[in-house]
C-alpha cells in the first residue's frame, strides 16, 4: 500500500532538511484538524451551539490532559529512536521500536480506563454548564474507547518520523480524515445520532489509521520493521524511554492543566462565549498544527544530529527555523484577520453574537502568535537532544506559573473575557525568553564538545 523510506537529515542544507520534513507533518496535521473541524461544523449546523460547546471546550482539555501526558511520555521513545538512527546503531534501534509498541498499548489501556472512570468528575471539576454536561460526558466516554488505536497510530507515525519518513503518516491521515468526514455526515446529518455520532465517527477513523500505519511498518525491509515475534520490552531501553518521557509528558500536561484551570474561568461566562471560544479553538488549530509540526521536525532533526555528534549543525537550525515559521505565521495571521468572520460562519451560521465574540478573541490573540514561535523551536531542539527535563521546568514556571498568577490575581470575578485570555501572550513571552537563555548557554551540548 505505502512504501516507507527512511531519510537521514544529518547532511545537506539545514533549511531544506527542516522544511522538507516539516511540510508532510504539517499537511498531515492539517487533515487531522480538518476532521476535527468538520466535527464542529456538522455539530454546529445540525445539532446546535450547545452541542458544539459540549464537544469542544472542557472535553477537549480533558482529552488533551490524558493523551498529552502519555503522548509526551512516548516522546522519550521517539528521541531514542532518532538518536540511534543518527548514530547508525541498528540493533538498538530495532529493540527500541518494539519496546515502543508495548509501551503504547499499556499507556492506551491505562488512559482508556482512567478516561471512562473520570469523565463525569472531570466535567464537574471544570464547572461544565448543566445544559451541556450530559452531552459532554457522552462524547468523552465514547471517545475514550478509541484511545488504544489512536496511541498505536501515533506510535507507528512516531517511529517513521524518527527515521526521517514524514510522508507515510501524512497519506494515512488523509485517508482517515475522509473516513471521518463521511461518517460524521452519515451519523449526525442522516442518522441523527447527535454528539454520539461525532464520537463514534472519530473512534472508527482512529481504527482505520492504526491499521493503515502498521501495514507498511510490518512490510518494510528497513531496520525499523515491526515483527510480532520481536515485540517485547528491553528493560534498559524502557527505563531510558520513561526517564526521558516523564518530563516530556509533564511538559505537555502543564499546558493542558493551565488551560483546564483557565476553562473554569471561561465556564463562568455565557454559553455564547463558550461556543465562541470553542469555535476559536477549532480555527486557531491551523496555527498550532503548523508550529507543532515544526517543533516535531526540529525534535527529529536535533535527535539525529545529536546522535551523529553534529552539534554545530544543530546550532545553525534556530535562525532558519524562525524565518520559516514567522513567514508561515504571518500568512496565517493575515488570513484569519481578513476572513475570520467567514470562517466562524461555517461553525455557527446565523449566530451573530457568537461570531462577534469570536472575532474579538481572534483580533486580540493572532498578533501574539509571533511570541509563541520561539517556544516550539527551542523546545523541539532541547527535547531532541534529550534534555526533556529542561522543557518541563521552563514550562512549569513560564507557562503554568505565569498563567495561574495572572488568573488568580487579576481575573477573579472579572466580566472581561479578554482580560482572562491575556494570560496566553504573557506566558508565551516569559517561557520563550527562558528557553532562549538556556539554549544560548550551550549546556545541552556534552561537556567534552563545548
Secondary structure in CASP SS format (residue, H / E / C, confidence):
PFRMAT SS
TARGET T0000
AUTHOR 0000-0000-0000
METHOD secondary structure of the structure
MODEL  1
X C 1.00
X C 1.00
X C 1.00
X C 1.00
X C 1.00
X C 1.00
X C 1.00
X C 1.00
X C 1.00
X C 1.00
X C 1.00
X C 1.00
X C 1.00
X H 1.00
X H 1.00
X H 1.00
X H 1.00
X H 1.00
X H 1.00
X H 1.00
X H 1.00
X H 1.00
X H 1.00
X H 1.00
X H 1.00
X H 1.00
X H 1.00
X H 1.00
X H 1.00
X H 1.00
X H 1.00
X H 1.00
X H 1.00
X H 1.00
X H 1.00
X H 1.00
X H 1.00
X H 1.00
X H 1.00
X H 1.00
X H 1.00
X H 1.00
X H 1.00
X H 1.00
X H 1.00
X H 1.00
X C 1.00
X C 1.00
X H 1.00
X H 1.00
X H 1.00
X H 1.00
X H 1.00
X H 1.00
X H 1.00
X C 1.00
X C 1.00
X H 1.00
X H 1.00
X H 1.00
X H 1.00
X H 1.00
X H 1.00
X H 1.00
X H 1.00
X H 1.00
X H 1.00
X H 1.00
X H 1.00
X H 1.00
X H 1.00
X H 1.00
X H 1.00
X H 1.00
X H 1.00
X H 1.00
X H 1.00
X H 1.00
X H 1.00
X H 1.00
X H 1.00
X H 1.00
X H 1.00
X H 1.00
X H 1.00
X H 1.00
X H 1.00
X C 1.00
X C 1.00
X H 1.00
X H 1.00
X H 1.00
X H 1.00
X H 1.00
X H 1.00
X H 1.00
X H 1.00
X H 1.00
X H 1.00
X H 1.00
X H 1.00
X H 1.00
X H 1.00
X H 1.00
X H 1.00
X H 1.00
X H 1.00
X H 1.00
X H 1.00
X H 1.00
X H 1.00
X H 1.00
X H 1.00
X H 1.00
X H 1.00
X H 1.00
X H 1.00
X H 1.00
X H 1.00
X H 1.00
X H 1.00
X H 1.00
X H 1.00
X H 1.00
X H 1.00
X C 1.00
X C 1.00
X C 1.00
X C 1.00
X H 1.00
X H 1.00
X H 1.00
X H 1.00
X H 1.00
X H 1.00
X H 1.00
X H 1.00
X H 1.00
X H 1.00
X H 1.00
X H 1.00
X H 1.00
X H 1.00
X H 1.00
X H 1.00
X H 1.00
X H 1.00
X H 1.00
X H 1.00
X H 1.00
X H 1.00
X H 1.00
X H 1.00
X H 1.00
X H 1.00
X H 1.00
X H 1.00
X H 1.00
X H 1.00
X H 1.00
X H 1.00
X H 1.00
X C 1.00
X C 1.00
X C 1.00
X C 1.00
X H 1.00
X H 1.00
X H 1.00
X H 1.00
X H 1.00
X H 1.00
X H 1.00
X H 1.00
X H 1.00
X H 1.00
X H 1.00
X H 1.00
X H 1.00
X H 1.00
X H 1.00
X H 1.00
X H 1.00
X H 1.00
X H 1.00
X H 1.00
X H 1.00
X H 1.00
X H 1.00
X H 1.00
X C 1.00
X C 1.00
X C 1.00
X H 1.00
X H 1.00
X H 1.00
X H 1.00
X H 1.00
X H 1.00
X H 1.00
X H 1.00
X H 1.00
X H 1.00
X H 1.00
X H 1.00
X H 1.00
X H 1.00
X H 1.00
X H 1.00
X H 1.00
X H 1.00
X H 1.00
X H 1.00
X H 1.00
X H 1.00
X H 1.00
X H 1.00
X H 1.00
X H 1.00
X C 1.00
X C 1.00
X C 1.00
X C 1.00
X C 1.00
X C 1.00
X C 1.00
X C 1.00
X H 1.00
X H 1.00
X H 1.00
X C 1.00
X C 1.00
X C 1.00
X C 1.00
X H 1.00
X H 1.00
X H 1.00
X H 1.00
X H 1.00
X H 1.00
X H 1.00
X H 1.00
X H 1.00
X H 1.00
X H 1.00
X H 1.00
X H 1.00
X H 1.00
X H 1.00
X H 1.00
X H 1.00
X H 1.00
X H 1.00
X H 1.00
X H 1.00
X H 1.00
X H 1.00
X H 1.00
X H 1.00
X H 1.00
X H 1.00
X H 1.00
X H 1.00
X H 1.00
X H 1.00
X H 1.00
X C 1.00
X C 1.00
X C 1.00
X C 1.00
X H 1.00
X H 1.00
X H 1.00
X H 1.00
X H 1.00
X H 1.00
X H 1.00
X H 1.00
X H 1.00
X H 1.00
X H 1.00
X H 1.00
X H 1.00
X H 1.00
X H 1.00
X H 1.00
X H 1.00
X H 1.00
X H 1.00
X H 1.00
X H 1.00
X H 1.00
X H 1.00
X H 1.00
X H 1.00
X H 1.00
X H 1.00
X H 1.00
X H 1.00
X H 1.00
X H 1.00
X H 1.00
X H 1.00
X H 1.00
X H 1.00
X H 1.00
X H 1.00
X C 1.00
X C 1.00
X C 1.00
X H 1.00
X H 1.00
X H 1.00
X H 1.00
X H 1.00
X C 1.00
X H 1.00
X H 1.00
X H 1.00
X H 1.00
X H 1.00
X H 1.00
X H 1.00
X H 1.00
X H 1.00
X H 1.00
X H 1.00
X H 1.00
X H 1.00
X H 1.00
X H 1.00
X H 1.00
X H 1.00
X H 1.00
X H 1.00
X H 1.00
X H 1.00
X H 1.00
X H 1.00
X H 1.00
X H 1.00
X H 1.00
X H 1.00
X H 1.00
X H 1.00
X H 1.00
X H 1.00
X C 1.00
X C 1.00
X C 1.00
X C 1.00
X H 1.00
X H 1.00
X H 1.00
X H 1.00
X H 1.00
X H 1.00
X H 1.00
X H 1.00
X H 1.00
X H 1.00
X H 1.00
X H 1.00
X H 1.00
X H 1.00
X H 1.00
X H 1.00
X H 1.00
X H 1.00
X H 1.00
X H 1.00
X H 1.00
X H 1.00
X H 1.00
X H 1.00
X H 1.00
X H 1.00
X H 1.00
X H 1.00
X H 1.00
X H 1.00
X H 1.00
X H 1.00
X H 1.00
X C 1.00
X C 1.00
X C 1.00
X H 1.00
X H 1.00
X H 1.00
X H 1.00
X H 1.00
X H 1.00
X H 1.00
X H 1.00
X H 1.00
X H 1.00
X H 1.00
X H 1.00
X H 1.00
X H 1.00
X H 1.00
X H 1.00
X H 1.00
X H 1.00
X H 1.00
X H 1.00
X H 1.00
X H 1.00
X H 1.00
X C 1.00
X C 1.00
X C 1.00
X C 1.00
X C 1.00
X C 1.00
X H 1.00
X H 1.00
X H 1.00
X H 1.00
X H 1.00
X H 1.00
X H 1.00
X H 1.00
X H 1.00
X H 1.00
X H 1.00
X H 1.00
X H 1.00
X H 1.00
X H 1.00
X H 1.00
X H 1.00
X H 1.00
X H 1.00
X H 1.00
X H 1.00
X H 1.00
X H 1.00
X H 1.00
X C 1.00
X C 1.00
X C 1.00
X C 1.00
X C 1.00
X C 1.00
X H 1.00
X H 1.00
X H 1.00
X C 1.00
END
